[in-house]
């Protein structure tokens, strides 16, 4: 049994939001504060812990700028990241290390402080990549925010109900429209023909509530994963547009999950 909840798995299997990715000297990276924020969002307050296993001074060098000293300091940190489930039971932990420096600082204390914090932050970020794309794993693929995990055999989709496990209809298929009974024509009155219902009525557009970007990305990833399993990747965009009246790029999390349910049911049948 998985100790992760369904919402946690949806977010973990989704690609990282490109807005969370920065660029420094041509290299994609994520900020340490953002990694901590995402850890709290996914596992809750107290749902993870960090432990400093080692913090070592590698180098301390003094240079002169006129009569004033300047300091360059380098530290190496070894950190352990542990995560817990919602009951407080340990799920797993990861160790990793990194070096951090502080270059040409006017204060020796500030140089040490900055170098230590940098080393600890970098080590934490390296530990967190073991949790997948939401924590920067895909950025090792030439800086791409596109998901590289996508699915996990340890966390397969849940079994669908008998109702959902029916042969998959085309996504644009609608229930058959039963003609309404027509009144008998009255004497001296010309019966008015009933309007012919559309063969495929479109769903009416209704105002959509604000969507959580992470939830929408998770639902989108789950839909594409279901399309792969049902061998329906090429046909999905056209069928989605026909069913919902707009392209996938404008879809909502609820629409992605409806489409996924149909495809998972088709694969199960």
Protein Blocks (a to p, Z undefined) as FASTA:
>chain_A
ZZbdfklmmmmmpccdfklpcceehiacddfklmmmmmmmmnoghiaccddfbdcdfbdc
dddehjaccdddddddddddddddfkopafbdcddddddddehiabfklmmmmmmmmmmm
mmmmmmmmmnojmnopmmmngoiabdfklpafklccddddfklmpccddfkbccdddddd
dddddehiacdddddddfbdcddddddddddfklmmmmmmmmmmmmmmnopmmmmmmmmm
mmnopafklpcfklmmmmmmmmmmmmmZZ
